[in-house]
Amino acid sequence: MSAAKTFSDALEFVGQQCRRIIDKYPGYLPMYTVGGKWKKEGEFWTHWCEGFYPGIFWLLHKSTGEFSWREQAERYSRGLEARRYDRAVHDLGFLFFSTYLRWFRLTGDDRIEKVLIDAGRTLSLRRQMGGYLSSFIGPQSLFIDIMMNVGIIHWAGTATANAALREIAMEHCRATQRYLVRPDGGTAHEGTFDIATGEFRHESTHQGHAPDSTWTRGLAWAIYGFTAIYRLSGAKEFLETATRCAECYLRRAPEDLVPPWDFDAPGPDQPLDSSAAAITASGLCDLAEAVHNPVQKERYWQAAETILVTLCSDKFLARSQPGWEGILLHGVYHIHKKLGVNESVAWGDHFFVEALVKALAGKSEAAW
């Protein structure tokens, strides 16, 4: 079977699973399954996932052209609007780029654009003395995850011709690059700072194996996020960083390119994290378009395709598990808290679908 047929069949299954969720749990926004079932989550830790399934509905509309998916996407996205002023999370990019940005691209509606601008301005208020945006943990905390969110500040700055907003975004990316990305391309989950002076203290982690290990979902956020900020800003330093992180992933991942939850966790049979692979696949599609070297372009497209073919196999696609309500098997949320381990996770499902749509189109979405 051709890769295109494999990906098309997977998207058909995605549509079936999403209709099932809409019918069974009206208005529900998934985070992680428990025993393969949605709406059974335990601890949420933080509310950052509500944009992912509405984002999938937008992607299904884009892929199929079916108006019913747009209706669902608008309905579910509209419920997020008030969160553009949410100061409690660092995840406004996750919430609004997956939903309102796709809505705005489709319609050009000024009211939709304003929601995105407001969200970008709100996120910019997390800026700290050290030039970074703080995580929800506290003002001393910088997460690698914020690379997936910082783009909304730059986007808002461009939309409003506000150079100060763009500089806040760039400053954060440079701080992340300096303190969380290692010379070999591996990444720390968190950096902690002296909030009075802005001085960096040390690497740390909440979800990785250790402060100095490479938690693979964090590395995936870096590949995708640094590529995105390069495409937004044109700053070549970020393309170099994205490439360094991608090479680390490809060098350390197994042959099928679906990694364990942390590259440095000791012992055999560590849980895999399909969500890290899905994020990386989508990021590699973007990186393949961003780099100029044709050998690199081919390398990154082929790697993205390898990941997707693996994730479409019976080992990872929930089509092989009747009654399972998510899309991808073997995702990981928070291993230390024993949340969502070997389950479906909303972000894994979302970025898997995003990568499928990109691969079938033969190109990534327009730069943010």
N, C-alpha and C positions, 0 to 999 in steps of 0.2 A: 504494500500500500504506500502511496506517495505521502510525503510529509503534509502536503496541502490537504489531502483527503483525511489524514489523521487529525489534523487541526480542525477541519470543518466538522468532523464527527464529534470531536470533543466539545466544540461550541454548541452543537445541537444538544448534547447532554447538559451543558451549562444552562441552557434555556429551560430544559425540563426540570432541573433542580430548583431554579429560581421561581418558576411557576408554582412548584410544590410549596416553597416557603411562603410565597404571597398568599396562596390559598389556605395553608394550614395555620400560619401565624400572621394575620393581617397587621400591617404597620410595624412589624418587628424588624429590628436592625441587628444582625448577628455579630457575635464576637468570636466565640469558640464553642465547639461541640463538646458534649460529655457523652461518651459511648456512641458517638456518631449522631447524636440528636441535638438540635438547636433548642434554644430557650431553656437550657438547664445549667447555664453558666454559674460558677461560684463567684469568687472574687473578681472584680473588674480591674482593680489597681488604679486605673485611670480611664476616663471615657474618651477614647481616641478612634474608635472603629466605626462610628455611625455613618460615615461617608462611603464605606467600601461597597456595600451591596447596592445602594443607589447608583454608585459609579459603575457597577456591573450592568445595571439596567441601561445606563447611557451607552455603554459599549455594545450591548446587544442591539440597541436601536441603530447604532452606527453600522454594525456588521450586517444586520438583517434588513434594515429599512422599515421594520414593522412599527407602525405608529403606537401599537399597544405598549411597547417597551418605553417609548417616549412618555406616554401617559403615566406609567408607573414611575419612571425616573423623575419626572417633575413632581409627582405627588410625594414621593419619599424625600426628595431633595428639599422641597419647600419646608419640611419640618425642621430642617437644620438652620434656617435663616437666622434665628435669634442668637445662635452660637457664634456669630461673627464678632460678638463683643465678649466672648468667653475668655476671661483672664486666668482661669484655673488650669488650662492645658497649654502645651507647646505644640499642639497637633492641628492647628487651623489649616495648614496645607493639606493634610490628609482629609480633613472634613470638606474643604471647599474646592480644591483643585480636581478631585475625583468627581465632583458633582457640578458646582456652579460654573467652573471654567468650561466644562463640556457644554453646559447649557448656554453660556455666553457665546462660545464659538459657533453654536448652531443658530443663534437668534440675533446676536449683536445688541441685545436689549440693554439699555442704560441702567435699568433697575437691577438687573443681574450683575452688571459690572460693578455697581455701587456696593453690593454685598461683598464681592471679592476685594474691593479696595478697603472697605471697613475691616475685613478680616486681616488684611495685610498690616494695616495701621495698628490694630489690636496686638498682633503678634510682635510688632516692633517695640512695644512697651516692655518686653521682657529683657531688653538690652541691659547689660551690667557693666561695671567699671572696666572689666577686662576685655570689653569689646565683643562679648559673646551673648547669645540669647539663653537665658537660664531655662532648665527643664522644670517640670512640675514638682520635682523633689525639693527645690529651694533655690535661692539666688546664687549659691555657691556651685551649682551643678550644671555642667554642660554635657548633653547627650549627643552621640553620633546620630541618633534618630532625627534630630532637628534639621539635618541636611535635607530631609525630605519635606520640610515645612518652610524653610527660610525663603524658598523661591517666591512665595506669595507676597513677601515684603518687596522683593525686587520688582515683581510684576506690578504691584500697586504703585511703586515709585515711577515706573515707566508710564503707566496709564495716566498718572497725574502730573508727570514731568517734575517729580519731587526727587531731586538728587540726594537729599538727606536720607530718605528711605532706602534708596538704592545702596548708599554707603553703609547703612546699618547692616544690610544683608551681606554685602561684600566683606565687611569687617568680621562678621560672625563666621563666614566661610573660611577666612584666613586663620582665625583663631582655631577652628576645628582642624584645619589642615596642619597647623603648627603643633597642636597639642595631642590630637587623637589619632592622627595617621602616622604610622611608623615608617622607617626607611624601607622596609621590605614590602610595604603596601598593606600590612595588617592594620587593624584598627582597635582602639580601646572603646569600650562602651561609654565610659563616662570620664570626664576630667573634673577635678574639684579645684576651687580657687579661693583665695582670700578675698572676701567681698569688699573689704575696706580699701585694699590696694590694687585689686585686679590681678595679683600675682598668682601664677599657676602653682598648684601644690603637688598633685600626683594623679596618676591614672587610678580608676576604680571601676567597679561594675555592680550591677544589680542582677543582670540576666546572663552574663557570661560565666565561664568556669572560674576565672581568676582575673584580677586587675590587668595582668599582662598577657592574657590569652586573647585569641581572636574569635569572638562570638560571631558566628557566620551571618546571622541576620543583620547585625550591625555593619559588617563588611558589605553586605548587599545594599544597605541604605547608603553607604558611602559611594559605591559604584554608581548607583542611580542618581544620588543627590549631587555629586560633583559634576557628573555629566550634565545634569539639568542646569546647574548654575553657570556652567560654561556656555551652554546654548542660550541662556538668557543674557549673559553679560559679555560674552566674547573673550573673557580673560583666559589666556592660554594656560596659566598656572593651574587652573582647575581641571582642564583637560588632561594635563600631565598627571595630576593626582588621581583622577578617575581611572586612567590607564594603569597606573601603578597598582591601584586596588584591584582592578580586574585581573591583572597578571598574577597577583597573589592568590586570588580565588581559583583561577584556572590551574595554577601550579600545585595547589594543595588539595583540590577537590578530587574525588574518585573519578574513574573513567566515565561514568554516566553523568557526572557533574551535579549530582544532588548530594550536598554535604551533610556531615553530622552537625548537630546544633552548635558545637564549638570545635574549631580545628585542634585545639590543644587539650580537650578533655581526655583524661587518661583512660586506658583500658579499651578492650574491643567492644563491639556491639553498642556503641553510643547511639542514642536516638537520632534519626535523621531529621532534617528540617526542610520539608518541601517548600515552605514559604520563603526561606532564604534563596532557594533555587529559582522560584517564580519571580521574585523581585529582581534577582540577578539577570534572568532571561530578558525581562523587560528593559532593564538598564543597559544590557549589552546591545539590544536592538538600537537604542539611542546612541550608544557609544560608537557602534559601527557606522552610523551616519555622520558622527561628529569628527572622527579621525580622518586624516587625509591620505594616509598610506594605504594603497589598495590591498596589500597583504594583511594589514591589521583589520581592514574592513571585513575581508572574507573570514578572518579568524574569529572575529566577534559575532558575525552573523551565524557562522557554523556552530559556535559554542551555544548561542541562544537556541538554535534549532535542536542541538543535541539535548539540551535541558528539556525543551518542550516535548520532544519525542519520548524522553524518559518519563516525564510527568503524565503523558497521555497513555502510558502503559497500565496494565491491570494492577501493577504494584502500587501506583499512586492515584489513579483516577478512580473516584468512588463508584463509577459505573459497575465496577467489579464486586461491589458490596451492596446488594439489594437492601433497602431500608435505611442506608446511610444518607443523611440529609445534607451534608456538605458536598463540596466539589473535589477537593484534593485531600487525600489521606496523608498521614505522617507529618502533620505540621506540629510546631511547638510554639506555645505562648511563653510561659514562665516556668522553666524547669525546676528551679529551686522551690517555688511555691506549689509545684505539682499541679499547675493549671494548664489545661489544653495541651498535654503531652501525647503525641501520637493521635492527634485529633485533626479536624478541619478548623482552620482559623480564617477569619474574614479577610485579612490582608493577603494571605496566601492565595485564596480564591480570586480576589480582585486582581492582583498583579499577574496571576496565571492567565486570566481572561484578557487583560490588557496586552500581554505578550503574544497571545494567540492572534489577536486582532492585528497587531503590528506585523507579525510574521506572515499572515495571510495577505496583507496589503503590500508586503515587500518593503515597507518603510515605517519609520516611527511617526508618531503624531507630531504636529507642528511644535516648534520650541515654545515653551511657556513664555 
